[in-house]
Amino acid sequence: MKITRVTNQSNTDSTKNYLCKSISLSDQDEIIKNPNGQLYCGIGETLAIASLTEFHSIISDLQCDQAIMLAIADQQYSNKYDIVSKRYKANNEHCNAITKSKEYFKFQSDRSIMMLDFDYHPIFEKYGYSVKFKTIRDFLCNIIPEFSNVELLIVPSSSCGIYKVGEAAPNFNGGMHIYFTVDDGTKIPVIGEYIKLKFWENGFGYHKIADNCNLLARHLFDDTIYSAERLIFEAPPILSDNLDQKYYGDYYQEGGVLDSTSMKLNDSE
């Protein structure tokens, strides 16, 4: 399996190269999470890994200016190369770097890592589920039995467990990233659509009202992450001195590879 590690070099001031969140207290004493994640130019590295345990070691060691992608730049002749944004390349006519785009980054047609991004919604506990790693695993297997014997790694999202210094650490109620292996990375978007359908069929879909009052179809996992050029932010956040973070651990299940042929949509679906 192969993934990409990206190191941001957009600014000469390294403190402005964060690819993680900056979290602080507002004047109203509220916790404010500020996303960074602006990559204009940097370095991409193709990393070969054998298992999710090895993958876990990589994401655990990410620095504040690093992120990962689950696709690779398969047209590169080196495992390390320059990467820029489309805007940067458009404004620098002599730039020969590749862009962080679907044009260059592709999912591989062999064993690959896929991720589900869980965001808490009250509909989850409505059906008697608690927000715990093992519960999420069991819930996923109940809805889609094909996951029962698949290798899984579940980690809390990087900004979970933030609390004010001097106060009690919170119980876990935040987001999770669920990683697993699939037999064919090019099928990741199709697998994502299959999971979405099964969740809606089992009552875990809902609608969100957008700012323009349109109804947006949602479920417990973020559908926007199944795009090859998407950055995934696993580096720990930058915290102000008056904040701390509780570590909730992780969950690992040994297993095999998800068979993408068992997760196809028919014409009616």
Disulfide bonds with the S-S distance in Angstrom:
none
